[in-house]
Each structure stands twice: as C-alpha cells, then as structure tokens.
Amino acid sequence: MRNLSLTIIGMLMLFASCKDDPKPKPKGFLALEYPEPEYEIVDFGCPYTFEKNKIASISESRNKVPCWINLDYKLLNGSIFITYQPVKNNLDSLLADAQKLPLQHTIKADAIEGDIYTNEYHNTYGMFYEVDGDAASQAQFYLTDSTDHFITGSVYFNSLPNYDSIIPAASYLKKDIRHLMESLKFK
C-alpha cells in the first residue's frame, strides 16, 4: 500500500511538472516619460538671459565664477553646465577652445555631429554638438555675438556613461539646449 501511494504521488509530480518548455522573456525597453517642457525667462544679473525648463533648478558652478551656472535636472539625474566669458580681443582662442571640447570625447563617442547655429534676430551665432556613445557629455554648444559675449554649455549626467540607458534623458536635454540657444539674448 505504501509503495502504491509513493507511485501515485510520483506520477502526480511527474505530470504536474510537465509543462511547455521555458521560453526566454522578450527584451524589454525602458519607457521613460518626462513632463512636457514649460519654459520661463531667466534673468539673474548676468549679461545674458534665456528661457529654461521649469523642472530645472539653477545652482552656482563649483568654480564660483560670476555668471557660470548649472541647470540641474533632478528628475533626469543630469545637468547643463553653462559658462560665460566676455570677448576681449580673444574670440579666436575662445572659439578654438570651444571647438576642441567636443573632440575630447572622441575616444568614447561613436559619433560627434556639429550643427551651425545662426540667429540674426538675437545676433547670436555658434555650434551645437551632439555626441553619441558612452561619452561623458552627450551634447555641447557655444554661442557668441562675435563682439562682446561668449557662452559654452555641456550636458553631464551624475552616473557612469551608458548610452543605452541615458538616451531618453539625453534627448530631452538636447531639446532643452536647443530652446535655450533659440531664446538666449545678450544684453
């Protein structure tokens, strides 16, 4: 009787364990959604103004140089670092430095694409660089009026660069940089 019970239990376990072969789960993609941007004018006593996304907060640069600021995006765990320098017969060196900066990321970058930016209405000219790959910065820009003012900006995330993970946040910040560039006015 005991053997019969063990046999029946064994057969039940055997039948219960017979299911379809296990299948790997399909690859999942992170679906991050960020709020639709709402912009506000920023004027904090520097020789320039622009519109920033309301989800970004302004903080001083670690260097504590006047008119150098960070736009901190806590929701995206990233920042846009903005620097300002007056032009004093040094436009060539400012341009050379700003154009070298994206090239520092060529070791890790898959591609770096630069777009010329011109806004004759606001008298601003510059470049916008998009960096693809595991580089430290995913976007950089500079703007000048060619006579008195020069601004640079770079996107950085507070994590190790993993391009696949930060694509949504990087795309969001690239759009904000373009809006910043379009709305920037020198005083």
Residue pairs with C-beta under 8 A, 6 or more apart in sequence:
30 165
30 168
32 168
32 169
34 55
34 75
34 76
34 168
34 169
34 172
35 55
35 75
37 53
37 54
37 55
37 175
37 176
37 179
38 53
38 54
39 51
39 52
39 53
39 54
39 179
39 183
40 51
40 52
40 54
41 49
41 50
41 51
41 183
42 49
42 50
42 51
42 52
42 58
43 49
44 58
44 69
46 66
46 67
46 84
47 67
47 84
47 86
47 148
47 149
47 186
47 187
48 67
48 84
48 149
48 151
48 184
48 185
48 186
48 187
49 184
49 185
49 187
50 180
50 183
50 184
50 185
51 179
51 180
51 183
52 58
52 71
52 176
52 180
53 71
53 73
53 176
53 179
55 73
55 74
55 75
56 71
56 72
56 73
56 80
56 176
57 71
57 72
57 74
58 69
58 70
58 71
58 72
59 69
59 70
59 72
60 68
60 69
60 70
61 68
61 69
61 70
61 81
61 83
65 83
66 84
67 84
68 81
68 82
68 83
68 84
69 82
70 79
70 80
70 81
70 82
71 79
71 80
71 82
71 176
72 79
73 79
73 80
73 169
73 173
76 157
76 169
76 172
76 173
77 157
77 158
77 159
77 169
78 155
78 156
78 157
78 158
78 166
78 169
78 170
78 173
79 155
79 156
79 157
79 158
80 153
80 154
80 155
80 173
80 176
80 177
80 180
81 153
81 154
81 156
82 151
82 152
82 153
83 151
83 152
83 153
84 149
84 150
84 151
85 94
85 150
85 151
86 148
86 149
86 150
87 94
87 144
87 145
87 146
87 147
87 148
87 149
87 150
91 144
91 146
91 150
94 142
94 144
94 150
95 142
95 144
98 127
98 142
98 150
98 152
99 127
99 142
101 140
101 152
101 154
102 112
102 114
102 129
102 131
102 137
102 140
103 112
105 112
105 131
105 135
105 136
105 137
106 112
108 133
108 134
108 135
108 136
108 161
109 131
109 132
109 133
109 134
109 135
110 132
110 133
110 163
111 131
111 132
111 133
112 129
112 130
112 131
112 132
113 129
113 130
113 132
114 127
114 128
114 129
114 130
115 127
115 128
115 129
115 130
116 126
116 127
117 124
117 125
117 126
117 127
117 128
117 141
117 143
117 181
118 124
118 125
119 125
119 181
119 182
122 184
122 185
122 186
123 145
123 186
124 143
124 144
124 145
124 181
124 184
124 185
124 186
125 143
125 144
125 145
125 146
126 141
126 142
126 143
126 144
126 181
127 141
127 142
128 139
128 140
128 141
128 177
128 178
128 181
129 139
129 140
129 141
130 138
130 139
130 174
131 137
131 138
131 139
131 140
132 138
132 163
133 163
134 161
134 162
134 163
135 161
135 163
136 156
136 161
137 154
137 155
137 156
138 155
138 157
138 163
138 166
138 170
138 173
138 174
139 154
139 155
139 170
139 173
139 174
139 177
140 152
140 153
140 154
140 155
141 152
141 153
141 177
141 181
142 150
142 151
142 152
142 153
143 150
143 151
143 181
143 184
144 150
144 151
145 186
148 186
149 186
151 184
153 177
153 180
155 170
155 173
155 174
155 177
157 166
157 169
157 170
159 165
159 166
163 170
